Amino acid sequence: MADPHVYLASLKPLAMRLGLDRMERALEALGHPERGLRILHVAGTNGKGSTCAMAAQALVEAGYLTGLYTSPHLIRFNERIALDGAAISDSKLEGLQERLRRACPWHDGGDEAERLTYFEFATLLAILHFAEEGAQAVVLEVGLGGRFDATNVVRPLACAVTRIGLDHTDLLGDTLEAIAREKAGIFKPGVPAVVAHAQPAPAMAALLAEAARRGAPVTVALPAYPGPLALAGPHQRGNAALAAAALRLLAGQGLEVKEAAIAAGFARTRWPGRLEMVHGVLLDGAHNPDGAAALAEALAALYPDRPVELVFGVLADKDHRGMLAALGPAVRGLHLVVPPSPRARAIESYRALAASLVPRVDVHGSVQEALSCARRAAAGEGLACVAGSLYLVGAARGLLGAGEG
């Protein structure tokens, strides 16, 4: 068996060419497998993954064979495409890759403008997998933005938008209104939608206006879900409220999800790398200022008497100043390291800023070194934590022996 990951890596995972033409061409060549899927489509800046994971687990509890497509992965690509919680196998990936490449010869043989991007190819693999396996419900997470995202070729049963924040401003716009309009690009005429309650006012206004313009009936989720949650952190109550509201919209579209299934799903959801404790180390995928603020709030709520030793690294296109401003007051020691990504920010570009916010700052040459130092410094009453980049969290999770997903 050929290694499917070698071919995926050849697609240049960091390359982005927004637009829907290539996706629509590929789906036509494949016979439109997406048309037989019953989909919940989820966009937003923060909380997308958690919201999707909770919704998918509730659908599983309701008895549906459920597909879940998310990004990025923490350790292995397979995590992105899951059916009833089981990641896609390498053998299945290889078979789907070959089928997709045969159906779309222009992908391998055309020029760069015709070639499917890494994310487009991955999205098509997910759609094919869910269609071939007979998925009865699918939760589809937007990769970037919404309007021109590769996932926006489907007609879902319902849409949901999580909290909007400033992220990917170089691609989506540098205001909350502009970003909200891009996220609202998943709204479609006659398809019911729900938005998270805790929206900044400019984002909420833009979401509601765009829903009206596009003819999508929209509601606002409740502020917080009141029942038991498996996922930790105060912010998850808002994500759960959004997921519950989205599931109720599905029920109105013929995909019934009873309240008991919602409650059971939310109480059993597992979402790696989000306030996840692995062998005494807290891992959290906070990678923008809103995510960092949510982590700081969670640290105060969940571990009020434990001084935090934070392993931190960030990508160059992220607002490191806003993230450090949010996390600085919440930590005792900062362990800076470069995340394993070509897009990583050099430590020297923000070391002085970090030192102005946190009394003790160490610089490390590897994730292993940073993790070991933070754990030693936290020994006893402290708490070692890793945040700043999902690439960093994934590397730490692998080093801690948490498996592949």
N, C-alpha and C positions, 0 to 999 in steps of 0.2 A: 504493500500500500504506500502510495506517495504521501509525503507529509503535507497536509493541506495548509499548514501554517507558513510553509516556505512560499507558496504562491500568494497567500494573503499579504505577507510582508513585502512582496514585489510590487504591490499596488500602492506603495507609499502612503502608509497610514495617516500621515500628517497633511497630505495634500487635500485641499478643499476647492471644489468648483460648484458653487451653489446653482441650483436650477433643476427643473423636473423633466426636461426633454429626454435625457438618457434613460431615466427610470421608466418613463412612459413607453419608450421604444422597446426596452427590455421586457416589460410586462406584457406588451402585445405579442412579442416573439414567444413568450412562455405560455400564452393562452390565458392571460389574466387570472392567475391563481388567487389574487387578492380579493376578487369579487365574491368568492364563496366564504370569506371569513367575516365573523362578527367581532368588530373591533372597538375597543376603547382607546382613543388617541389622547396622549397626555403631553402637554408642553409646559414651559415655565423655566425659571432660572434656578430656584432652590427647592428641593424636596420632590423633584420629579421621580427619582428612583424609588424613594420610600413610598410615595403615593402609588406608584405602579406595583411595587411588591405587595403592598397591602391589598390592593384591588385584585391582583392575580390570586393571592392566597384565598381571598373570600370566594372567588369564582371556583377555585378548586374545592373548597368546603361545600359549595353549592352543588357539586357533582359534575361540573363541566371539565372536560379535558382542555386545559388552559395553556396557551402559549404566552410567554413573556419575553419581550425584546427590549433590552436596555443597553446603555453604553456610558462610559467606556468599561472595559473589563478590569479587574484588579490583578489577576495573575495570568489567566489564559483566555483566549478569544471565545472559547466554547461557552463561557459564562453568559455571554450576551444573548444567547438563544436557548431558552429553556422551555420544556414542556412538562407541566405539573411539577415544576421545581427541579427537574433533571436536565442538566446541561447537555447540549447536543454532542454526540460522539465524534471522534475524528473520522471514523469510517463514513458516517453519514455526511459530514462536512465534505469529504473528498468526493462522494457521489454527487452531491448537489452542485459542487463547484464544476465538475465535468459537464453536468447537464446545462448549467447556466452558460458556460463557455461555448458549448455546441450550439445552443439556441441563439447566441449573440456573437457570431464570428467577428463582427465589427469591433467588438471590445478588445480582442487581442490583436486584430489586424489593422485597425484604424489609427488615425492620428490621436494625439493626446486629448484634443477637445472631444473626441467621440468616446474615449476610453472611460469606463465606469470608474468612479472613485472607490477607494477602500470602503467608505461608509455606504455608498450606494450598493456595492457588491454584497456587503454584509447584510444590508436590509433585504435585498432580494433573496439571499440564502435563508433568512428568517421566514419570509413570506412563503417560500417554497416548502420549507420544513413543516410549517404549521398546516399548510394546505395538504401536503402529502400524508401527514400523520392524522388528519381529520380533526384538528383542533376545533372545539365547539365554542371557544371564546379566546380572544387575543387581546393582550394589553400591549400597546405599542408606544414606546417612549420616543419623543422627538430627540434628534441628536443635537441640532443647533438651530435656534430661531424657531421657525415654524413654516412661514410662507414658502420658502424655497428649500426646505429640508427634504431629504430623500423619502422620508416617511409620508410626506403630504400628497401621495398619489392614491391614497385609499379613501373610500367613503365609509367612515365609521358609523356605528350606532350612536355614539356620544363622544364628546370631547371634554377635556378638563385642562385648566391652566393653573399651575401652582403659583406661589408668590414670585413676583417679578423683582429683579434687582439689576444692578449695573454689572454686566459681564459680557465678554466678547464685544465690547463697544466699537472695536475697529470694523466689525462686520455687521452689527445690528443697529448701530446708532449710539450716540453718547448721552441720550436722555431716557428717562423711564418711559415717557410716552412713545418714543420711537421704538424702543425694545418691545413694549407691550403690543404695539401694532404688528410687529413681526411675529410675535408669539401667537397673536390672534389670527394669523394667516391660516391656522388649521380650522377655523370656524367655517361651516358650510351651510348653504341655505337649507332650512328645515331640519338640520341635525342639532339636537339639544346639546347645550354646553353648560358647564358650571365653572366658576372661578373661585379661587381661594379667598377667604374672607379678609385675611391680613395683607391686603394689597396696599402699597403706597397710593395716596390719593390720585396722583397723575396717572399711574398705571391703571388703576381701577376705571377711571374715566375713559381712558383710551380703549380698554378691553370692552367695556359696555357699548361704547360708540361703534367700535368695529363690528361687534356682534350684530348690532342693529343694521349697520350698513350691509353686512353680508347675509342678513335674513336668518340668523341663527338664534333661536329662542334661548335666552341665557338666564341663569340664576346665580346667586351668590351662596356659597356654602356657609354653614354655621361656623362660628369661631373655633370651636373645639369639640372633639368627639369625647363623650363622657365615660365610655366603657374601658375595660382593661386593654392595654397595648403591650405587645412584646417588644416593640422598638422603644429605646430609651430617649429621654430628652423632652422638655416641655414643648418644643416646636412640633413634635410628632402628633400632638393632638390636633393641630390645624391641618396637617397632612392627612390624618385619618378622617377628619370631618369632610375634607374634599373628596377622598376616596369613597366614603360612604355615600355622599351626594351623587357622585358619578355612577356608582353601582345602582342607585335607585333610578337614575335616568335609563340605564340599560334595561331595568325591569319594565319601564314604560315602552321600551322598544322590542319587547318580546323575549328578552333574556332575563328571566326572573332570578333574582337573588334575594332570598329571604333575610330578615334581620338576624336570625340565628346564625346564618352562614357568614354574614358580615362580622358579627361579634366573634365567632370562632376563628375566622381568618385573621382578624386584627390581633387576636390574642396569641396567634401562632406564627406570625410573619417573621421571617429571618431575612436580614438585608446586610450582608457583610460589609465591613469597613465604615459603617455609620454608627458612631458611639458603640462600637463593638469591643468587648473586653476579650483579649486573646492572651492567655498565660500572664495575666497581670498587667498587660499594656492596653491602654485605651486607644483604639484606632478610629479616626473620624475623617471623612472625606471633605471637610470644609476647605473650599478652594476659591472663595471670594469673600468680600467683606460681610455680606449677610450671613453666609455660612459660618464665618469666624465668630460673628456676634452670637449666633445660635449655639455654637460650641461653648463660648464663654458663659452663656446663660446656663447651659446644661452642666458645666463643671461646678458652678456655684450651687446649683440645685441638687445635683447628685453626689458631689464629693466636697461638701463645704469645708471640711477640716483637713483636707489633704493637699499640701503644696504640690504644684504641678511642675514637672520637668518635661518640657515640650520639645520634641524633635520636629523641626520645621524646615520646609523647603518649598519653593514656589516656582511656577512657570513664568517666563518673561512677559507674557501678555496679560498677566493677572495684576490686580491692584494690591500689591504687597504692602503698600503704606496703610491702606484701609484695614487689611487683615491684621497687621501687626498692632495697629491702634486698638483693635477690638480685643486681641488676645494678650497683649502685653500686660495689662493690669491683672490678668487671671493666672499668670504663671510666675514661678520663682526662678526658674532657670530655662534658658533657651539653647537648644542644640541645633545649630544650623548645618544643613547638608544639601547638596545638589540632588534634586530628584532625578531618577533615571529616565531622562527624556531629552532629546535634542533641543527642545524648547525651554529648557530650564534656565532660570535666572542665575547669574553669577553671584555668589555670596558677597563678594567685595562691593557690589553695587548697592547693598542695603545693610551691610554689617554695622555701619555707624548709626543708622536709624534704629536698628534693633537694640544696640547698646544704650541708646538714649531712652528706651522704653522698658528694658528689663535689666535688673541689677547684674546678672551674670549671663554672659553669652559665650558659648564655646563653638568653635568651627571644626567640622569633621570631614574627613576625606572619603567616607563611605557611609551608607545607610547602616551597615552592620556596626561600625564604630560609634555612630551617633546613638543608635539604639542601645548598645551596651553601656555607654556612658550615662545616658538618661536613666536607665534601670538602676545603675549603681548609685546615682545621685538621689533617686527616689526611694532607695532601700529604707524600710522602716515605715515611716508615716506618710511618705510621699506617693505620688502617682505619676508614672511615665505615660506620656500621651504622644501620638503621632498625628500631624495634620498639616495642611497647606497645599497638598496636591494628591490626587487619587493615584498618580504614579508612585508617589512616595509611600502612600498607605499600602498599595499593592505589594511593593517591594518589602516593606516591613512585615506584612502579613505572611508573605512567603518565608521570610527569615524566621518568623515565630512558629513556623510549622503548622499553619492553619489549613493547609490543603489548597485546593484549587477552586474554591468558590463558596 
